[in-house]
Amino acid sequence: MKKVISTESKPIKLWLDDIENEALAQAKNLANLPFVFNHIAIMPDCHPGYGMPIGAVLATQKVVIPNAVGVDIGCGMCALKTSINSISNENLKDILGVARKLIPLGFNHHEAKQDYTLLPDNHEDLFVVKNQYLGALKQLGTLGGGNHFIEIQKGSDGFIWIMIHSGSRNIGLKVANHYDGIARKLNEKYFSLVPKEWQLAFLPIETNEARAYMSEMKYCLDFALANRKLMMDRMVFAMKEIIGDFSCDDMINESHNFAAWENHFNTNVLVHRKGATRAYLDELGMIPGSQGTKSYIVKGLGNEQSFKSCSHGAGRVMGRKQAQRELDLETEIEFLEKQGIIHGMRHKQDLDEASHAYKDIDIVINNQRDLINILVELQPLAVLKG
């Protein structure tokens, strides 16, 4: 931990020195919520979000806050270690070519419905999910846009890894917006003490609305995991099409946008992680860098001060539009190509996901040495972006 701010109703514990003013203001809002438990934990990749900073952990009693989970419910990472020791650039290019035919990127989705047995069968019981289900079947196994990626990497353990970052696509967005809207109406109706401008409308946990949100959030978590699994299966298929058969370890999976009941400081609380990864003792996880920088397979230390959490990535240092305005396309392409990384950066609009739009991953990792142990360093070889 780098420092503690004690000026608000509850302490704010930070694992970084250089938090942005907007993110700090949002963290202070969290610390002054009447139902916040013990303290707020701010991870080293923190930057401003909607209502709650990205890279923050909030524990509450008796309420759930949809905006403290966010619009991409279940967004997270998965990683797979293969038995491959090396791979040529030509093979990497061919693999990406096959993968693009199997995995829709950006706003694209499959033309045909995917296997419904990959998803839970309780969608008819869920108001939002039921209405989004048919569309979701065509989005299953698709990457999405923004900072989502598929990366082939070489590990410090000598093996080739595959890493995927993706979420719940449109179904998570619809669930989040629906229940945030309900929370705002209820808070206004009952004269909530939480200011509307904080964008932290809540649902009392004993209400039907809160129970419905928790159920639909769980479905989105399951969808996001099924989405990553299907893409991982198709990446393995693409690699085998080009280089032949190989074996794989079990897939590691961690979400970083969710709320869950947990016990901390001998109290049952609802822990909201928005852009933060769970890091219980010996729990495996992933901390990716930016496009063109190292990622890490890590093991949690179960630090109670962070509610047993760690960062979910490097974290942005500039907004998307700012990056497109201020970064130089040729410089960013040269940065990737000097390292021999096969990439898709071609246009100025791609600069929103350039390496220098993100924080230095080495600093982010060093700021959380009390939260995780590093198991494997992963150097990017080829990347697909949405």
Secondary structure, DSSP 8 states (H G I E B T S, - for coil): --EEE-SSSS-EEES-S---HHHHHHHHHHHT-TTEEEEEEEEEEEE--SSS-EEEEEEESSEE-GGGT-SSTT-EEEEEEBS-----HHHHHHHHHHHHHHS--TT---SS---GGGS-S-GGG-HHHHHHHHHHHHHTT---STT-EEEEEEETTS-EEEEEEE--HHHHHHHHHHHHHHHHHHHHHTT-SS-GGG----EETTSHHHHHHHHHHHHHHHHHHHHHHHHHHHHHHHHHHHH----B---EEEESEEEEEEEETTEEEEEEEESEEE--TT-EEEE--STTS-EEEEEE---GGGTSEEESSS-BSS-HHHHHHHS-HHHHHHHHHHTT-B----SGGGGGG-GGGB--HHHHHHTTTTTEEEEEEEEEEEEEE-
